Amino acid sequence: MDAQELLKRYAMGERDFQGINLMGANLYRANLPNIDLRQAYLGAVNLSRANLNGANLSGAFLFRADLSMAKVSMASLVAADLTKANLKGAEFIKSILKGAKLSGAILNHVNLRQSNLEGVNLCGSNLQGINFRGANLQNVNFSWANLTGARLSGANLRGANLNGIKLTEAFMNGVDLQGANLDGVDLSETKLSGANLSEAILTVANLSFSQIRTAFMARANLQAANLEGSNLMRVDLTEANLSKANLTNVNLRAADLTAATLNQADLAGANLQKTSLRNAYLWGANFMRVDLEGANLTGANFRGAKDHGVNWEAAVVDHTTLPNGSMVG
């Protein structure tokens, strides 16, 4: 069967084209909603700008196929082979891609909002500007993938492999990353407001100039992480490890750092107004020019900290150990 025959039969009402061979066919801008192409051979087919909404492409062979700017929403692509396919700018809204092969596929600016990609391997993929909002990304392998500018708000990332991933300027508000391993990951200028990062591993991660307001980061490991210039207003950092972290010029207003560890952290120029540092450890930390107005320092230990320009009287002190080792309150 060739492209013309398929289009003719489709126009006559036929929808079942399971297992057909259309290798290399030209179906540019074809209007084929709800077509059944299960197990079809569609290698190198031109489906650019085609309408495949509601189509069934489960198990289809789409090696090197061109689906750029195509509409493939509400479609089934379970176990489809999209190896090296061009999907740039395509829409897969609410589609099912479980078990799909996407190795080497071009995925820039693809819209996969609310789609199901559970268990898909995207290792090393270029996913710049991709839309994963509300998508099911459980157990997806994102290792070494580039998600610069990606939209991930509301996505399910439980069990996903994020090793070496790049998330610069990504939109991740409200994402659940509890316990995730983000060691050394680049999250600079990322939107993470309201995200759940409790118990996450963020050692040596780059979170500079990010928006992380009202996020949950209790017991997170941020040792040696770079948070320079970030907005952490009202963040829950109880029992978090921030030892040797770069917190220069960070906004921690009204944040909760109860029992947190900030030994040798650099907080120069940070805003700690109304912040809770109850029972926190800040040995040898740099507190130069820090604003502690209204901060709760009950039981905090600042032994050996650099405190040039700090107004201790503006804070609440009770059994607080000052840099010189003396206890006040």
C-alpha positions as CSV (number, residue, x, y, z in Angstrom):
1,M,0.0,0.0,0.0
2,D,1.2,3.5,-0.8
3,A,0.3,6.9,0.8
4,Q,-2.3,7.7,-1.8
5,E,-4.2,4.4,-1.3
6,L,-4.2,4.8,2.4
7,L,-5.6,8.4,2.2
8,K,-8.3,7.2,-0.2
9,R,-9.4,4.3,2.0
10,Y,-9.3,6.5,5.1
11,A,-11.5,9.1,3.3
12,M,-14.0,6.3,2.6
13,G,-14.2,5.6,6.4
14,E,-11.7,2.8,6.9
15,R,-9.6,3.2,10.1
16,D,-8.0,-0.2,10.6
17,F,-4.5,-0.2,9.0
18,Q,-2.8,-2.5,11.4
19,G,0.6,-3.9,10.3
20,I,0.7,-2.0,7.0
21,N,4.0,-1.2,5.4
22,L,4.4,2.5,4.5
23,M,8.2,2.8,4.7
24,G,9.4,6.1,3.4
25,A,5.9,7.3,2.5
26,N,5.0,11.0,2.3
27,L,2.1,11.9,4.5
28,Y,2.9,15.5,5.1
29,R,0.0,17.4,6.7
30,A,-2.2,14.2,6.4
31,N,-5.4,14.4,8.4
32,L,-5.7,11.0,10.0
33,P,-7.3,11.3,13.5
34,N,-8.2,8.0,15.2
35,I,-6.4,5.9,12.7
36,D,-5.3,2.4,13.8
37,L,-1.6,1.9,12.9
38,R,-0.7,-0.8,15.4
39,Q,2.4,-2.7,14.5
40,A,2.7,-0.7,11.2
41,Y,6.0,-0.2,9.5
42,L,6.5,3.5,9.2
43,G,10.2,3.9,9.1
44,A,11.4,7.2,7.5
45,V,7.7,8.2,6.9
46,N,7.1,12.0,6.5
47,L,4.3,12.7,9.0
48,S,5.4,16.3,9.6
49,R,2.4,18.5,10.6
50,A,0.1,15.5,10.3
51,N,-3.1,15.2,12.5
52,L,-2.8,11.9,14.4
53,N,-4.9,12.8,17.4
54,G,-6.4,9.7,19.0
55,A,-4.4,7.4,16.8
56,N,-3.2,4.0,17.9
57,L,0.5,3.6,17.1
58,S,1.3,0.9,19.7
59,G,4.2,-1.2,18.6
60,A,4.6,0.8,15.4
61,F,8.1,1.0,13.8
62,L,8.8,4.7,13.3
63,F,12.6,4.6,13.0
64,R,13.8,8.0,11.6
65,A,10.2,9.1,10.9
66,D,9.5,12.8,10.7
67,L,6.7,13.8,13.1
68,S,7.9,17.4,13.6
69,M,5.0,19.7,14.5
70,A,2.6,16.8,14.3
71,K,-0.5,16.5,16.5
72,V,-0.5,13.2,18.3
73,S,-2.5,13.9,21.4
74,M,-4.7,11.4,23.2
75,A,-2.8,8.7,21.2
76,S,-1.4,5.4,22.1
77,L,2.3,4.8,21.4
78,V,2.9,1.9,23.8
79,A,6.2,0.2,22.9
80,A,6.4,2.2,19.7
81,D,9.9,2.4,18.2
82,L,10.7,6.1,17.7
83,T,14.5,5.7,17.5
84,K,16.1,8.7,15.8
85,A,12.6,10.1,14.9
86,N,12.2,13.8,14.5
87,L,9.5,14.9,17.0
88,K,10.5,18.6,17.3
89,G,7.6,20.8,18.2
90,A,5.1,17.9,18.1
91,E,2.1,17.6,20.5
92,F,1.6,14.4,22.5
93,I,-0.8,15.8,25.1
94,K,-2.3,13.0,27.3
95,S,-0.7,10.3,25.1
96,I,0.6,7.0,26.3
97,L,4.2,6.2,25.5
98,K,5.0,3.5,28.1
99,G,7.8,1.3,26.8
100,A,8.4,3.5,23.7
101,K,11.9,3.6,22.3
102,L,13.2,7.2,22.0
103,S,16.9,6.7,21.7
104,G,18.4,9.5,19.5
105,A,15.0,11.1,18.9
106,I,14.8,14.8,18.4
107,L,12.6,16.0,21.3
108,N,13.2,19.8,21.4
109,H,10.1,21.7,22.4
110,V,7.8,18.7,22.3
111,N,4.6,19.0,24.3
112,L,4.1,15.9,26.4
113,R,1.7,17.5,28.9
114,Q,-0.1,15.0,31.1
115,S,1.3,12.1,29.0
116,N,2.4,8.7,30.4
117,L,6.1,7.9,29.8
118,E,6.6,5.6,32.7
119,G,9.8,3.7,32.5
120,V,11.0,5.3,29.2
121,N,14.7,5.6,28.6
122,L,15.7,9.2,27.8
123,C,19.4,8.8,28.8
124,G,21.5,11.6,27.2
125,S,18.5,13.1,25.3
126,N,18.3,16.8,24.4
127,L,15.0,17.8,26.0
128,Q,15.4,21.6,25.8
129,G,12.1,23.4,26.2
130,I,10.1,20.2,26.5
131,N,6.7,20.4,28.2
132,F,6.3,17.6,30.8
133,R,3.7,19.4,32.9
134,G,1.6,16.9,34.8
135,A,3.2,14.0,33.0
136,N,3.8,10.6,34.5
137,L,7.6,10.2,34.5
138,Q,7.9,7.5,37.1
139,N,11.1,5.4,36.7
140,V,12.2,7.4,33.5
141,N,15.9,7.3,32.9
142,F,16.9,11.0,32.5
143,S,20.6,10.4,33.2
144,W,22.8,13.0,31.4
145,A,19.8,14.5,29.7
146,N,19.5,18.2,28.9
147,L,16.3,19.7,30.2
148,T,17.2,23.3,30.0
149,G,14.0,25.4,30.1
150,A,11.9,22.3,30.5
151,R,8.4,22.5,32.1
152,L,8.0,19.9,34.8
153,S,5.5,21.5,37.1
154,G,3.2,18.9,38.6
155,A,5.0,16.0,37.0
156,N,5.5,12.7,38.8
157,L,9.2,11.9,39.0
158,R,9.1,9.2,41.6
159,G,12.0,6.7,40.9
160,A,13.3,8.7,38.0
161,N,17.1,8.5,37.3
162,L,18.3,12.1,37.4
163,N,22.1,11.4,37.4
164,G,24.0,14.1,35.6
165,I,20.8,15.8,34.4
166,K,20.9,19.5,33.4
167,L,17.8,21.5,34.6
168,T,19.0,25.1,34.1
169,E,16.0,27.5,33.9
170,A,13.5,24.6,34.2
171,F,10.0,25.2,35.6
172,M,9.5,22.7,38.5
173,N,7.1,24.4,40.8
174,G,5.3,21.9,43.0
175,V,7.3,18.9,41.8
176,D,7.7,15.9,44.1
177,L,11.4,15.1,44.4
178,Q,11.4,13.6,47.9
179,G,14.5,11.6,48.5
180,A,15.7,12.2,44.9
181,N,19.4,12.0,44.1
182,L,20.4,15.3,42.5
183,D,24.0,15.2,43.5
184,G,26.0,17.8,41.5
185,V,23.0,18.6,39.3
186,D,22.7,22.0,37.6
187,L,19.5,23.6,38.8
188,S,20.6,27.2,38.4
189,E,17.8,29.8,37.7
190,T,15.2,27.0,38.2
191,K,11.7,27.6,39.5
192,L,11.1,25.2,42.4
193,S,8.6,27.1,44.5
194,G,6.5,24.7,46.6
195,A,8.5,21.7,45.5
196,N,9.0,18.7,47.8
197,L,12.8,18.2,48.1
198,S,12.7,16.8,51.6
199,E,15.5,14.2,52.2
200,A,16.8,14.9,48.7
201,I,20.5,14.6,48.0
202,L,21.7,17.9,46.6
203,T,25.4,17.8,47.5
204,V,27.5,20.1,45.3
205,A,24.3,20.9,43.3
206,N,24.1,24.3,41.6
207,L,20.9,26.1,42.8
208,S,22.1,29.6,42.3
209,F,19.6,32.4,41.5
210,S,16.7,29.9,41.7
211,Q,13.2,30.5,43.0
212,I,12.6,28.0,45.8
213,R,10.0,29.8,47.9
214,T,7.8,27.7,50.3
215,A,9.6,24.5,49.2
216,F,9.9,21.5,51.6
217,M,13.6,20.7,52.1
218,A,13.5,19.1,55.5
219,R,16.5,16.8,56.1
220,A,17.8,17.5,52.6
221,N,21.6,17.1,52.1
222,L,22.8,20.4,50.6
223,Q,26.4,20.0,51.6
224,A,28.7,22.3,49.5
225,A,25.7,23.3,47.3
226,N,25.7,26.6,45.6
227,L,22.5,28.6,46.5
228,E,24.0,32.1,45.8
229,G,21.3,34.7,45.2
230,S,18.4,32.3,45.5
231,N,15.0,33.0,47.0
232,L,14.3,30.6,49.9
233,M,11.7,32.6,51.6
234,R,9.6,30.5,54.0
235,V,11.4,27.3,53.0
236,D,11.3,24.3,55.4
237,L,15.0,23.4,56.0
238,T,14.6,21.7,59.3
239,E,17.5,19.3,60.1
240,A,18.9,20.0,56.6
241,N,22.7,19.7,56.0
242,L,24.0,23.0,54.6
243,S,27.6,22.6,55.7
244,K,30.0,24.5,53.4
245,A,27.1,25.7,51.3
246,N,27.3,29.0,49.4
247,L,24.4,31.0,50.7
248,T,25.7,34.5,49.8
249,N,23.0,37.0,49.3
250,V,20.3,34.4,49.8
251,N,16.8,35.4,50.9
252,L,15.9,33.1,53.8
253,R,13.3,35.4,55.3
254,A,10.9,33.5,57.6
255,A,12.6,30.2,56.6
256,D,12.7,27.3,59.1
257,L,16.3,26.1,59.8
258,T,15.5,24.5,63.1
259,A,18.3,22.0,64.0
260,A,19.9,22.6,60.6
261,T,23.7,22.2,60.1
262,L,25.4,25.2,58.5
263,N,29.0,24.6,59.7
264,Q,31.4,26.7,57.5
265,A,28.6,27.8,55.3
266,D,29.0,31.2,53.6
267,L,25.9,33.4,54.4
268,A,27.5,36.8,53.7
269,G,24.8,39.3,52.8
270,A,22.0,36.9,53.5
271,N,18.5,38.0,54.6
272,L,17.6,36.0,57.8
273,Q,14.8,38.2,59.0
274,K,12.3,36.3,61.2
275,T,14.2,33.1,60.3
276,S,14.2,30.2,62.8
277,L,17.7,28.9,63.6
278,R,16.7,27.2,66.8
279,N,19.3,24.6,67.8
280,A,21.1,25.1,64.5
281,Y,24.9,24.5,64.2
282,L,26.8,27.3,62.5
283,W,30.4,26.7,63.5
284,G,32.8,28.8,61.5
285,A,30.1,30.1,59.2
286,N,30.5,33.5,57.5
287,F,27.7,35.8,58.8
288,M,29.2,39.1,57.6
289,R,26.5,41.7,56.9
290,V,23.7,39.2,57.6
291,D,20.3,40.7,58.6
292,L,19.1,38.8,61.7
293,E,16.2,41.1,62.6
294,G,13.5,39.1,64.4
295,A,15.4,35.8,63.8
296,N,15.0,33.1,66.5
297,L,18.5,32.0,67.5
298,T,17.4,29.9,70.6
299,G,20.0,27.2,71.3
300,A,22.0,28.0,68.1
301,N,25.7,27.6,68.1
302,F,27.8,30.2,66.2
303,R,31.2,29.3,67.7
304,G,34.0,30.6,65.4
305,A,31.6,32.3,63.0
306,K,32.6,35.5,61.2
307,D,30.1,38.1,62.4
308,H,31.3,41.5,61.2
309,G,28.4,43.9,60.7
310,V,25.9,41.6,62.4
311,N,23.3,43.1,64.8
312,W,22.8,40.4,67.4
313,E,20.5,42.6,69.5
314,A,17.9,42.5,66.7
315,A,17.5,38.8,67.1
316,V,15.9,36.5,69.7
317,V,18.7,34.9,71.7
318,D,18.3,32.3,74.4
319,H,21.1,29.9,75.3
320,T,22.8,31.0,72.1
321,T,26.5,30.4,71.7
322,L,28.2,33.5,70.1
323,P,31.3,33.4,67.9
324,N,33.6,34.0,70.8
325,G,32.2,31.0,72.7
326,S,30.2,32.9,75.2
327,M,26.5,32.0,75.8
328,V,23.8,34.7,76.0
329,G,20.2,34.6,77.0
